[in-house]
Amino acid sequence: MFKDFKNFIMKGNVVDMAVGIIIGIAFGLIINSAVKDIIMPPIGLALGNVDFQNMFAVLKAGATPGPYASLAAAQAAGAITINYGVFINTIINFLIIAAVLFFFVVRPIARLNARKSTPAAPAAPTTKECPYCFSNIPIKATRCPNCTSELKK
């Protein structure tokens, strides 16, 4: 039973999938950081110093009544909030990941596959048909080997 399990784990598809998942998680962390630390601050600045991480609506105040200066303060007070700023960050995250995958993975692979699937030029014919007996003969033949008729070039 252990041998079967070992054979299953060592199959190429399982190992490739595991590597893909690990790289995907690492890539997701990079994109999260890029959105949070690089893209969102200039967008927030352009919109008048808006910090999307601290955009929330309080549904019910916590033990300490509001207003709350930040989402962390509201959560620490036990307030129930709708965190629409975090949701906006997540949407931007998704759009960036989708764009990167499309432009750097999907399109190049499609181009590569298009090159591979381009049909090769048809090979030059190597035989011709005898006009007298209709058998196939070599294209350079001057006389049919089947009916011995002389062929015109």
Long-range contacts (C-beta under 8 A, 24 or more apart in sequence): 27-97, 28-97, 31-93, 31-96, 31-97, 31-100, 32-93, 34-96, 35-89, 35-92, 35-93, 35-96, 36-89, 39-92, 39-96, 40-89, 40-92, 51-85, 52-85, 52-86, 52-88, 52-89, 53-85, 53-86, 53-89, 54-85, 55-83, 55-84, 55-85, 55-86, 55-88, 56-81, 56-82, 56-83, 56-84, 56-85, 56-86, 57-81, 57-82, 57-84
